[in-house]
Protein backbone atom coordinates (compact mmCIF):
# COMPACT_ATOMS: atom_id res chain seq x y z
CA UNK A 1 0.00 0.00 0.00
CA UNK A 2 1.24 3.46 -0.82
CA UNK A 3 0.29 6.49 1.25
CA UNK A 4 0.94 10.03 0.09
CA UNK A 5 1.67 12.71 2.63
CA UNK A 6 2.03 16.40 2.02
CA UNK A 7 4.79 17.87 4.16
CA UNK A 8 5.66 21.47 3.41
CA UNK A 9 9.05 21.96 5.04
CA UNK A 10 10.82 19.99 2.29
CA UNK A 11 14.16 21.32 3.54
CA UNK A 12 13.59 19.36 6.78
CA UNK A 13 13.19 16.16 4.76
CA UNK A 14 16.23 16.91 2.65
CA UNK A 15 18.30 17.64 5.75
CA UNK A 16 17.22 14.39 7.44
CA UNK A 17 17.97 12.29 4.38
CA UNK A 18 21.45 13.80 4.18
CA UNK A 19 22.12 13.31 7.90
CA UNK A 20 20.86 9.73 7.90
CA UNK A 21 22.39 8.91 4.52
CA UNK A 22 19.20 7.24 3.30
CA UNK A 23 16.54 7.96 0.72
CA UNK A 24 13.38 9.81 1.68
CA UNK A 25 11.16 6.70 1.83
CA UNK A 26 13.51 4.81 4.14
CA UNK A 27 13.94 7.85 6.36
CA UNK A 28 10.17 8.32 6.68
CA UNK A 29 9.65 4.62 7.49
CA UNK A 30 12.30 4.85 10.22
CA UNK A 31 10.70 7.98 11.69
CA UNK A 32 7.25 6.36 11.67
CA UNK A 33 8.59 3.22 13.38
CA UNK A 34 10.33 5.32 16.03
CA UNK A 35 7.16 7.38 16.49
CA UNK A 36 5.14 4.19 17.06
CA UNK A 37 7.55 3.16 19.81
CA UNK A 38 7.51 6.56 21.48
CA UNK A 39 3.70 6.84 21.30
CA UNK A 40 3.28 3.38 22.81
CA UNK A 41 5.64 4.31 25.66
CA UNK A 42 3.66 7.48 26.30
CA UNK A 43 0.37 5.57 26.32
CA UNK A 44 1.81 2.91 28.64
CA UNK A 45 3.12 5.54 31.08
CA UNK A 46 -0.35 7.10 31.17
CA UNK A 47 -1.90 3.71 31.92
CA UNK A 48 -3.91 3.77 28.70
CA UNK A 49 -2.46 0.53 27.31
CA UNK A 50 -1.21 -2.73 28.78
CA UNK A 51 2.24 -4.21 28.22
CA UNK A 52 0.87 -6.46 25.48
CA UNK A 53 -0.99 -3.72 23.67
CA UNK A 54 1.96 -1.34 24.02
CA UNK A 55 4.22 -3.96 22.45
CA UNK A 56 1.72 -4.50 19.65
CA UNK A 57 1.48 -0.76 18.93
CA UNK A 58 5.29 -0.54 18.87
CA UNK A 59 5.46 -3.66 16.66
CA UNK A 60 7.80 -5.34 19.15
CA UNK A 61 7.82 -8.60 21.05
CA UNK A 62 6.85 -8.34 24.69
CA UNK A 63 10.47 -8.93 25.70
CA UNK A 64 11.74 -6.19 23.35
CA UNK A 65 9.08 -3.82 24.64
CA UNK A 66 10.02 -4.44 28.27
CA UNK A 67 13.66 -3.77 27.36
CA UNK A 68 12.69 -0.43 25.78
CA UNK A 69 10.64 0.53 28.82
CA UNK A 70 13.69 -0.17 30.98
CA UNK A 71 15.84 1.88 28.61
CA UNK A 72 13.52 4.85 29.11
CA UNK A 73 13.24 4.24 32.87
CA UNK A 74 9.52 3.51 32.66
CA UNK A 75 8.33 1.38 35.58
CA UNK A 76 6.54 -1.79 34.54
CA UNK A 77 3.02 -1.89 35.93
CA UNK A 78 2.24 -5.55 36.41
CA UNK A 79 0.49 -7.15 39.34
CA UNK A 80 0.90 -10.64 40.74
CA UNK A 81 -2.15 -12.04 38.94
CA UNK A 82 -0.89 -10.76 35.58
CA UNK A 83 2.53 -12.28 36.25
CA UNK A 84 0.95 -15.64 37.12
CA UNK A 85 -1.14 -15.59 33.93
CA UNK A 86 1.93 -14.74 31.84
CA UNK A 87 3.92 -17.54 33.48
CA UNK A 88 1.09 -20.03 32.91
CA UNK A 89 0.83 -18.95 29.24
CA UNK A 90 4.59 -19.30 28.81
CA UNK A 91 4.49 -22.82 30.27
CA UNK A 92 1.71 -23.78 27.87
CA UNK A 93 3.63 -22.49 24.86
CA UNK A 94 6.94 -24.07 25.82
Biopython code that builds the backbone (N, CA, C, O; Angstrom):
import numpy as np
from Bio.PDB.StructureBuilder import StructureBuilder

atoms = [
    (1, "UNK", "N", (0.846, -1.167, 0.000)),
    (1, "UNK", "CA", (0.000, 0.000, 0.000)),
    (1, "UNK", "C", (0.895, 1.234, 0.000)),
    (1, "UNK", "O", (1.908, 1.280, 0.697)),
    (2, "UNK", "N", (0.521, 2.196, -0.762)),
    (2, "UNK", "CA", (1.241, 3.458, -0.822)),
    (2, "UNK", "C", (0.374, 4.547, -0.210)),
    (2, "UNK", "O", (-0.820, 4.641, -0.495)),
    (3, "UNK", "N", (0.987, 5.368, 0.633)),
    (3, "UNK", "CA", (0.295, 6.493, 1.252)),
    (3, "UNK", "C", (1.055, 7.755, 0.883)),
    (3, "UNK", "O", (2.275, 7.828, 1.026)),
    (4, "UNK", "N", (0.320, 8.739, 0.409)),
    (4, "UNK", "CA", (0.942, 10.025, 0.090)),
    (4, "UNK", "C", (0.711, 10.993, 1.230)),
    (4, "UNK", "O", (-0.381, 11.069, 1.795)),
    (5, "UNK", "N", (1.752, 11.726, 1.557)),
    (5, "UNK", "CA", (1.668, 12.707, 2.633)),
    (5, "UNK", "C", (2.234, 14.016, 2.123)),
    (5, "UNK", "O", (3.295, 14.049, 1.500)),
    (6, "UNK", "N", (1.525, 15.079, 2.390)),
    (6, "UNK", "CA", (2.026, 16.397, 2.017)),
    (6, "UNK", "C", (2.713, 16.987, 3.232)),
    (6, "UNK", "O", (2.103, 17.147, 4.289)),
    (7, "UNK", "N", (3.987, 17.309, 3.071)),
    (7, "UNK", "CA", (4.787, 17.865, 4.161)),
    (7, "UNK", "C", (5.527, 19.056, 3.596)),
    (7, "UNK", "O", (6.432, 18.899, 2.777)),
    (8, "UNK", "N", (5.149, 20.242, 4.026)),
    (8, "UNK", "CA", (5.657, 21.469, 3.412)),
    (8, "UNK", "C", (7.140, 21.767, 3.649)),
    (8, "UNK", "O", (7.837, 22.146, 2.708)),
    (9, "UNK", "N", (7.635, 21.609, 4.866)),
    (9, "UNK", "CA", (9.054, 21.962, 5.042)),
    (9, "UNK", "C", (9.979, 20.928, 4.379)),
    (9, "UNK", "O", (10.625, 20.132, 5.060)),
    (10, "UNK", "N", (10.028, 20.955, 3.054)),
    (10, "UNK", "CA", (10.821, 19.995, 2.287)),
    (10, "UNK", "C", (12.288, 20.042, 2.706)),
    (10, "UNK", "O", (12.981, 19.026, 2.664)),
    (11, "UNK", "N", (12.757, 21.212, 3.106)),
    (11, "UNK", "CA", (14.155, 21.324, 3.535)),
    (11, "UNK", "C", (14.427, 20.429, 4.744)),
    (11, "UNK", "O", (15.524, 19.887, 4.871)),
    (12, "UNK", "N", (13.438, 20.267, 5.637)),
    (12, "UNK", "CA", (13.592, 19.356, 6.776)),
    (12, "UNK", "C", (13.830, 17.931, 6.287)),
    (12, "UNK", "O", (14.708, 17.228, 6.788)),
    (13, "UNK", "N", (13.042, 17.518, 5.312)),
    (13, "UNK", "CA", (13.189, 16.162, 4.756)),
    (13, "UNK", "C", (14.543, 15.988, 4.088)),
    (13, "UNK", "O", (15.209, 14.970, 4.268)),
    (14, "UNK", "N", (14.937, 16.978, 3.326)),
    (14, "UNK", "CA", (16.230, 16.907, 2.649)),
    (14, "UNK", "C", (17.368, 16.838, 3.663)),
    (14, "UNK", "O", (18.312, 16.065, 3.497)),
    (15, "UNK", "N", (17.275, 17.643, 4.703)),
    (15, "UNK", "CA", (18.297, 17.640, 5.751)),
    (15, "UNK", "C", (18.383, 16.268, 6.409)),
    (15, "UNK", "O", (19.478, 15.733, 6.586)),
    (16, "UNK", "N", (17.233, 15.694, 6.774)),
    (16, "UNK", "CA", (17.224, 14.394, 7.441)),
    (16, "UNK", "C", (17.779, 13.298, 6.552)),
    (16, "UNK", "O", (18.508, 12.427, 7.027)),
    (17, "UNK", "N", (17.446, 13.325, 5.268)),
    (17, "UNK", "CA", (17.973, 12.287, 4.377)),
    (17, "UNK", "C", (19.486, 12.400, 4.252)),
    (17, "UNK", "O", (20.180, 11.386, 4.170)),
    (18, "UNK", "N", (19.994, 13.608, 4.238)),
    (18, "UNK", "CA", (21.448, 13.802, 4.181)),
    (18, "UNK", "C", (22.117, 13.335, 5.466)),
    (18, "UNK", "O", (23.142, 12.656, 5.422)),
    (19, "UNK", "N", (21.544, 13.695, 6.610)),
    (19, "UNK", "CA", (22.125, 13.313, 7.902)),
    (19, "UNK", "C", (22.115, 11.799, 8.074)),
    (19, "UNK", "O", (23.103, 11.212, 8.515)),
    (20, "UNK", "N", (20.992, 11.168, 7.724)),
    (20, "UNK", "CA", (20.865, 9.726, 7.899)),
    (20, "UNK", "C", (21.516, 8.936, 6.770)),
    (20, "UNK", "O", (21.777, 7.742, 6.913)),
    (21, "UNK", "N", (21.776, 9.596, 5.661)),
    (21, "UNK", "CA", (22.386, 8.915, 4.525)),
    (21, "UNK", "C", (21.479, 7.883, 3.887)),
    (21, "UNK", "O", (21.944, 6.853, 3.399)),
    (22, "UNK", "N", (20.173, 8.161, 3.891)),
    (22, "UNK", "CA", (19.204, 7.241, 3.297)),
    (22, "UNK", "C", (18.263, 8.011, 2.386)),
    (22, "UNK", "O", (18.221, 9.241, 2.413)),
    (23, "UNK", "N", (17.503, 7.267, 1.573)),
    (23, "UNK", "CA", (16.543, 7.956, 0.719)),
    (23, "UNK", "C", (15.322, 8.386, 1.546)),
    (23, "UNK", "O", (15.146, 7.958, 2.687)),
    (24, "UNK", "N", (14.515, 9.210, 0.965)),
    (24, "UNK", "CA", (13.376, 9.808, 1.676)),
    (24, "UNK", "C", (12.413, 8.744, 2.202)),
    (24, "UNK", "O", (11.951, 8.843, 3.339)),
    (25, "UNK", "N", (12.107, 7.742, 1.404)),
    (25, "UNK", "CA", (11.161, 6.701, 1.826)),
    (25, "UNK", "C", (11.674, 5.946, 3.044)),
    (25, "UNK", "O", (10.932, 5.731, 4.003)),
    (26, "UNK", "N", (12.934, 5.546, 3.009)),
    (26, "UNK", "CA", (13.511, 4.807, 4.143)),
    (26, "UNK", "C", (13.532, 5.678, 5.392)),
    (26, "UNK", "O", (13.227, 5.207, 6.487)),
    (27, "UNK", "N", (13.892, 6.942, 5.228)),
    (27, "UNK", "CA", (13.940, 7.848, 6.359)),
    (27, "UNK", "C", (12.552, 8.006, 6.984)),
    (27, "UNK", "O", (12.420, 7.987, 8.208)),
    (28, "UNK", "N", (11.532, 8.161, 6.163)),
    (28, "UNK", "CA", (10.171, 8.321, 6.678)),
    (28, "UNK", "C", (9.696, 7.050, 7.381)),
    (28, "UNK", "O", (9.041, 7.130, 8.420)),
    (29, "UNK", "N", (10.018, 5.881, 6.829)),
    (29, "UNK", "CA", (9.651, 4.623, 7.491)),
    (29, "UNK", "C", (10.312, 4.529, 8.868)),
    (29, "UNK", "O", (9.672, 4.133, 9.843)),
    (30, "UNK", "N", (11.591, 4.894, 8.942)),
    (30, "UNK", "CA", (12.302, 4.850, 10.223)),
    (30, "UNK", "C", (11.682, 5.811, 11.234)),
    (30, "UNK", "O", (11.543, 5.468, 12.408)),
    (31, "UNK", "N", (11.313, 6.998, 10.791)),
    (31, "UNK", "CA", (10.697, 7.978, 11.692)),
    (31, "UNK", "C", (9.327, 7.499, 12.178)),
    (31, "UNK", "O", (8.977, 7.692, 13.342)),
    (32, "UNK", "N", (8.560, 6.880, 11.291)),
    (32, "UNK", "CA", (7.245, 6.363, 11.675)),
    (32, "UNK", "C", (7.406, 5.232, 12.686)),
    (32, "UNK", "O", (6.683, 5.185, 13.681)),
    (33, "UNK", "N", (8.351, 4.316, 12.439)),
    (33, "UNK", "CA", (8.589, 3.220, 13.381)),
    (33, "UNK", "C", (9.001, 3.750, 14.750)),
    (33, "UNK", "O", (8.516, 3.272, 15.776)),
    (34, "UNK", "N", (9.887, 4.729, 14.765)),
    (34, "UNK", "CA", (10.327, 5.317, 16.031)),
    (34, "UNK", "C", (9.164, 6.037, 16.718)),
    (34, "UNK", "O", (9.030, 5.983, 17.940)),
    (35, "UNK", "N", (8.332, 6.705, 15.933)),
    (35, "UNK", "CA", (7.156, 7.383, 16.486)),
    (35, "UNK", "C", (6.175, 6.410, 17.118)),
    (35, "UNK", "O", (5.572, 6.707, 18.149)),
    (36, "UNK", "N", (6.014, 5.227, 16.486)),
    (36, "UNK", "CA", (5.137, 4.192, 17.058)),
    (36, "UNK", "C", (5.650, 3.777, 18.431)),
    (36, "UNK", "O", (4.876, 3.642, 19.378)),
    (37, "UNK", "N", (6.958, 3.576, 18.530)),
    (37, "UNK", "CA", (7.552, 3.160, 19.806)),
    (37, "UNK", "C", (7.331, 4.233, 20.869)),
    (37, "UNK", "O", (6.907, 3.933, 21.986)),
    (38, "UNK", "N", (7.620, 5.479, 20.515)),
    (38, "UNK", "CA", (7.507, 6.559, 21.482)),
    (38, "UNK", "C", (6.049, 6.775, 21.909)),
    (38, "UNK", "O", (5.778, 7.033, 23.082)),
    (39, "UNK", "N", (5.122, 6.671, 20.968)),
    (39, "UNK", "CA", (3.703, 6.840, 21.297)),
    (39, "UNK", "C", (3.239, 5.714, 22.218)),
    (39, "UNK", "O", (2.479, 5.954, 23.156)),
    (40, "UNK", "N", (3.690, 4.487, 21.954)),
    (40, "UNK", "CA", (3.281, 3.376, 22.806)),
    (40, "UNK", "C", (3.834, 3.546, 24.226)),
    (40, "UNK", "O", (3.157, 3.217, 25.200)),
    (41, "UNK", "N", (5.053, 4.055, 24.341)),
    (41, "UNK", "CA", (5.642, 4.306, 25.660)),
    (41, "UNK", "C", (4.831, 5.368, 26.404)),
    (41, "UNK", "O", (4.539, 5.227, 27.591)),
    (42, "UNK", "N", (4.478, 6.414, 25.696)),
    (42, "UNK", "CA", (3.665, 7.482, 26.300)),
    (42, "UNK", "C", (2.321, 6.938, 26.786)),
    (42, "UNK", "O", (1.891, 7.238, 27.899)),
    (43, "UNK", "N", (1.666, 6.142, 25.953)),
    (43, "UNK", "CA", (0.368, 5.566, 26.321)),
    (43, "UNK", "C", (0.503, 4.611, 27.513)),
    (43, "UNK", "O", (-0.360, 4.577, 28.391)),
    (44, "UNK", "N", (1.583, 3.843, 27.533)),
    (44, "UNK", "CA", (1.810, 2.915, 28.645)),
    (44, "UNK", "C", (2.046, 3.684, 29.944)),
    (44, "UNK", "O", (1.497, 3.324, 30.985)),
    (45, "UNK", "N", (2.853, 4.733, 29.889)),
    (45, "UNK", "CA", (3.123, 5.545, 31.081)),
    (45, "UNK", "C", (1.848, 6.158, 31.635)),
    (45, "UNK", "O", (1.708, 6.319, 32.847)),
    (46, "UNK", "N", (0.921, 6.500, 30.752)),
    (46, "UNK", "CA", (-0.346, 7.102, 31.167)),
    (46, "UNK", "C", (-1.359, 6.057, 31.630)),
    (46, "UNK", "O", (-2.451, 6.400, 32.083)),
    (47, "UNK", "N", (-0.992, 4.782, 31.512)),
    (47, "UNK", "CA", (-1.896, 3.711, 31.923)),
    (47, "UNK", "C", (-3.015, 3.454, 30.932)),
    (47, "UNK", "O", (-4.017, 2.827, 31.276)),
    (48, "UNK", "N", (-2.857, 3.928, 29.713)),
    (48, "UNK", "CA", (-3.908, 3.771, 28.701)),
    (48, "UNK", "C", (-3.803, 2.464, 27.927)),
    (48, "UNK", "O", (-4.769, 2.040, 27.292)),
    (49, "UNK", "N", (-2.632, 1.819, 27.973)),
    (49, "UNK", "CA", (-2.458, 0.530, 27.308)),
    (49, "UNK", "C", (-1.709, -0.421, 28.232)),
    (49, "UNK", "O", (-0.960, 0.006, 29.111)),
    (50, "UNK", "N", (-1.918, -1.699, 28.023)),
    (50, "UNK", "CA", (-1.208, -2.731, 28.778)),
    (50, "UNK", "C", (0.150, -2.985, 28.150)),
    (50, "UNK", "O", (0.470, -2.431, 27.098)),
    (51, "UNK", "N", (0.945, -3.820, 28.795)),
    (51, "UNK", "CA", (2.236, -4.209, 28.219)),
    (51, "UNK", "C", (2.037, -4.835, 26.842)),
    (51, "UNK", "O", (2.721, -4.475, 25.884)),
    (52, "UNK", "N", (1.105, -5.767, 26.750)),
    (52, "UNK", "CA", (0.868, -6.464, 25.482)),
    (52, "UNK", "C", (0.424, -5.530, 24.378)),
    (52, "UNK", "O", (0.922, -5.610, 23.255)),
    (53, "UNK", "N", (-0.507, -4.647, 24.687)),
    (53, "UNK", "CA", (-0.990, -3.716, 23.668)),
    (53, "UNK", "C", (0.088, -2.702, 23.307)),
    (53, "UNK", "O", (0.224, -2.328, 22.142)),
    (54, "UNK", "N", (0.850, -2.257, 24.294)),
    (54, "UNK", "CA", (1.955, -1.340, 24.022)),
    (54, "UNK", "C", (2.963, -1.966, 23.071)),
    (54, "UNK", "O", (3.435, -1.321, 22.136)),
    (55, "UNK", "N", (3.288, -3.240, 23.322)),
    (55, "UNK", "CA", (4.221, -3.957, 22.449)),
    (55, "UNK", "C", (3.657, -4.088, 21.035)),
    (55, "UNK", "O", (4.379, -3.951, 20.048)),
    (56, "UNK", "N", (2.367, -4.354, 20.961)),
    (56, "UNK", "CA", (1.721, -4.497, 19.647)),
    (56, "UNK", "C", (1.744, -3.173, 18.883)),
    (56, "UNK", "O", (2.027, -3.151, 17.686)),
    (57, "UNK", "N", (1.451, -2.083, 19.565)),
    (57, "UNK", "CA", (1.480, -0.761, 18.928)),
    (57, "UNK", "C", (2.892, -0.460, 18.426)),
    (57, "UNK", "O", (3.067, 0.076, 17.332)),
    (58, "UNK", "N", (3.894, -0.808, 19.231)),
    (58, "UNK", "CA", (5.287, -0.543, 18.872)),
    (58, "UNK", "C", (5.830, -1.541, 17.852)),
    (58, "UNK", "O", (6.936, -1.376, 17.337)),
    (59, "UNK", "N", (5.043, -2.577, 17.566)),
    (59, "UNK", "CA", (5.462, -3.661, 16.660)),
    (59, "UNK", "C", (6.721, -4.358, 17.185)),
    (59, "UNK", "O", (7.673, -4.603, 16.446)),
    (60, "UNK", "N", (6.693, -4.671, 18.496)),
    (60, "UNK", "CA", (7.802, -5.342, 19.150)),
    (60, "UNK", "C", (7.284, -6.571, 19.887)),
    (60, "UNK", "O", (6.094, -6.676, 20.184)),
    (61, "UNK", "N", (8.192, -7.499, 20.179)),
    (61, "UNK", "CA", (7.821, -8.601, 21.052)),
    (61, "UNK", "C", (7.678, -8.040, 22.455)),
    (61, "UNK", "O", (8.154, -6.942, 22.745)),
    (62, "UNK", "N", (7.030, -8.786, 23.315)),
    (62, "UNK", "CA", (6.846, -8.338, 24.689)),
    (62, "UNK", "C", (8.205, -8.133, 25.363)),
    (62, "UNK", "O", (8.398, -7.157, 26.089)),
    (63, "UNK", "N", (9.131, -9.038, 25.128)),
    (63, "UNK", "CA", (10.473, -8.929, 25.703)),
    (63, "UNK", "C", (11.187, -7.669, 25.213)),
    (63, "UNK", "O", (11.800, -6.954, 26.005)),
    (64, "UNK", "N", (11.107, -7.399, 23.910)),
    (64, "UNK", "CA", (11.741, -6.191, 23.351)),
    (64, "UNK", "C", (11.111, -4.932, 23.937)),
    (64, "UNK", "O", (11.798, -3.952, 24.222)),
    (65, "UNK", "N", (9.782, -4.978, 24.111)),
    (65, "UNK", "CA", (9.077, -3.815, 24.644)),
    (65, "UNK", "C", (9.482, -3.546, 26.094)),
    (65, "UNK", "O", (9.689, -2.397, 26.483)),
    (66, "UNK", "N", (9.592, -4.606, 26.884)),
    (66, "UNK", "CA", (10.021, -4.444, 28.274)),
    (66, "UNK", "C", (11.431, -3.860, 28.319)),
    (66, "UNK", "O", (11.727, -3.011, 29.160)),
    (67, "UNK", "N", (12.299, -4.313, 27.419)),
    (67, "UNK", "CA", (13.659, -3.766, 27.358)),
    (67, "UNK", "C", (13.646, -2.273, 27.043)),
    (67, "UNK", "O", (14.416, -1.507, 27.623)),
    (68, "UNK", "N", (12.777, -1.861, 26.130)),
    (68, "UNK", "CA", (12.688, -0.432, 25.776)),
    (68, "UNK", "C", (12.142, 0.379, 26.940)),
    (68, "UNK", "O", (12.601, 1.492, 27.197)),
    (69, "UNK", "N", (11.161, -0.178, 27.645)),
    (69, "UNK", "CA", (10.640, 0.529, 28.821)),
    (69, "UNK", "C", (11.741, 0.723, 29.852)),
    (69, "UNK", "O", (11.848, 1.788, 30.460)),
    (70, "UNK", "N", (12.560, -0.304, 30.048)),
    (70, "UNK", "CA", (13.686, -0.174, 30.982)),
    (70, "UNK", "C", (14.652, 0.898, 30.504)),
    (70, "UNK", "O", (15.141, 1.708, 31.292)),
    (71, "UNK", "N", (14.920, 0.895, 29.203)),
    (71, "UNK", "CA", (15.841, 1.877, 28.611)),
    (71, "UNK", "C", (15.386, 3.306, 28.893)),
    (71, "UNK", "O", (16.209, 4.193, 29.119)),
    (72, "UNK", "N", (14.079, 3.522, 28.878)),
    (72, "UNK", "CA", (13.516, 4.853, 29.112)),
    (72, "UNK", "C", (13.093, 5.057, 30.567)),
    (72, "UNK", "O", (12.379, 6.008, 30.885)),
    (73, "UNK", "N", (13.536, 4.160, 31.443)),
    (73, "UNK", "CA", (13.236, 4.242, 32.873)),
    (73, "UNK", "C", (11.746, 4.326, 33.176)),
    (73, "UNK", "O", (11.321, 5.074, 34.055)),
    (74, "UNK", "N", (10.962, 3.553, 32.441)),
    (74, "UNK", "CA", (9.521, 3.507, 32.657)),
    (74, "UNK", "C", (9.230, 2.295, 33.539)),
    (74, "UNK", "O", (9.537, 1.166, 33.156)),
    (75, "UNK", "N", (8.643, 2.516, 34.712)),
    (75, "UNK", "CA", (8.327, 1.376, 35.576)),
    (75, "UNK", "C", (7.281, 0.476, 34.929)),
    (75, "UNK", "O", (6.334, 0.941, 34.295)),
    (76, "UNK", "N", (7.481, -0.821, 35.110)),
    (76, "UNK", "CA", (6.545, -1.789, 34.542)),
    (76, "UNK", "C", (5.414, -1.999, 35.540)),
    (76, "UNK", "O", (5.645, -2.367, 36.691)),
    (77, "UNK", "N", (4.206, -1.763, 35.089)),
    (77, "UNK", "CA", (3.018, -1.889, 35.933)),
    (77, "UNK", "C", (2.398, -3.266, 35.716)),
    (77, "UNK", "O", (1.575, -3.449, 34.819)),
    (78, "UNK", "N", (2.791, -4.216, 36.529)),
    (78, "UNK", "CA", (2.237, -5.553, 36.412)),
    (78, "UNK", "C", (1.971, -6.069, 37.820)),
    (78, "UNK", "O", (2.819, -5.959, 38.706)),
    (79, "UNK", "N", (0.798, -6.627, 38.011)),
    (79, "UNK", "CA", (0.494, -7.148, 39.340)),
    (79, "UNK", "C", (0.735, -8.655, 39.374)),
    (79, "UNK", "O", (1.043, -9.270, 38.353)),
    (80, "UNK", "N", (0.592, -9.225, 40.536)),
    (80, "UNK", "CA", (0.902, -10.637, 40.741)),
    (80, "UNK", "C", (0.024, -11.527, 39.862)),
    (80, "UNK", "O", (0.516, -12.496, 39.284)),
    (81, "UNK", "N", (-1.244, -11.217, 39.755)),
    (81, "UNK", "CA", (-2.150, -12.038, 38.939)),
    (81, "UNK", "C", (-1.726, -12.029, 37.467)),
    (81, "UNK", "O", (-1.738, -13.067, 36.805)),
    (82, "UNK", "N", (-1.352, -10.851, 36.962)),
    (82, "UNK", "CA", (-0.887, -10.759, 35.575)),
    (82, "UNK", "C", (0.384, -11.580, 35.377)),
    (82, "UNK", "O", (0.539, -12.256, 34.360)),
    (83, "UNK", "N", (1.284, -11.521, 36.341)),
    (83, "UNK", "CA", (2.531, -12.277, 36.252)),
    (83, "UNK", "C", (2.247, -13.772, 36.243)),
    (83, "UNK", "O", (2.868, -14.515, 35.483)),
    (84, "UNK", "N", (1.319, -14.219, 37.076)),
    (84, "UNK", "CA", (0.954, -15.640, 37.120)),
    (84, "UNK", "C", (0.345, -16.084, 35.784)),
    (84, "UNK", "O", (0.667, -17.160, 35.279)),
    (85, "UNK", "N", (-0.525, -15.260, 35.222)),
    (85, "UNK", "CA", (-1.137, -15.592, 33.925)),
    (85, "UNK", "C", (-0.066, -15.677, 32.829)),
    (85, "UNK", "O", (-0.095, -16.579, 31.992)),
    (86, "UNK", "N", (0.867, -14.735, 32.846)),
    (86, "UNK", "CA", (1.928, -14.736, 31.843)),
    (86, "UNK", "C", (2.799, -15.984, 31.994)),
    (86, "UNK", "O", (3.185, -16.593, 30.996)),
    (87, "UNK", "N", (3.107, -16.363, 33.226)),
    (87, "UNK", "CA", (3.919, -17.543, 33.478)),
    (87, "UNK", "C", (3.184, -18.799, 33.021)),
    (87, "UNK", "O", (3.780, -19.685, 32.408)),
    (88, "UNK", "N", (1.898, -18.872, 33.318)),
    (88, "UNK", "CA", (1.089, -20.028, 32.910)),
    (88, "UNK", "C", (1.029, -20.118, 31.383)),
    (88, "UNK", "O", (1.136, -21.209, 30.824)),
    (89, "UNK", "N", (0.858, -18.981, 30.709)),
    (89, "UNK", "CA", (0.833, -18.954, 29.240)),
    (89, "UNK", "C", (2.168, -19.410, 28.681)),
    (89, "UNK", "O", (2.214, -20.186, 27.727)),
    (90, "UNK", "N", (3.254, -18.931, 29.271)),
    (90, "UNK", "CA", (4.590, -19.301, 28.807)),
    (90, "UNK", "C", (4.814, -20.807, 28.955)),
    (90, "UNK", "O", (5.400, -21.439, 28.076)),
    (91, "UNK", "N", (4.348, -21.378, 30.063)),
    (91, "UNK", "CA", (4.489, -22.818, 30.274)),
    (91, "UNK", "C", (3.685, -23.614, 29.251)),
    (91, "UNK", "O", (4.119, -24.681, 28.818)),
    (92, "UNK", "N", (2.536, -23.113, 28.867)),
    (92, "UNK", "CA", (1.707, -23.781, 27.870)),
    (92, "UNK", "C", (2.372, -23.764, 26.509)),
    (92, "UNK", "O", (2.328, -24.753, 25.778)),
    (93, "UNK", "N", (2.985, -22.645, 26.170)),
    (93, "UNK", "CA", (3.632, -22.486, 24.858)),
    (93, "UNK", "C", (4.888, -23.333, 24.773)),
    (93, "UNK", "O", (5.148, -23.970, 23.752)),
    (94, "UNK", "N", (5.661, -23.341, 25.841)),
    (94, "UNK", "CA", (6.940, -24.065, 25.816)),
    (94, "UNK", "C", (6.749, -25.400, 26.479)),
    (94, "UNK", "O", (7.694, -26.183, 26.574)),
]
sb = StructureBuilder()
sb.init_structure("model")
sb.init_model(0)
sb.init_chain("A")
sb.init_seg("    ")
for serial, (resi, resn, name, xyz) in enumerate(atoms, 1):
    if name == "N":
        sb.init_residue(resn, " ", resi, " ")
    sb.init_atom(name, np.array(xyz, "f"), 0.0, 1.0, " ", f" {name:<3s}", serial, name[0])
structure = sb.get_structure()
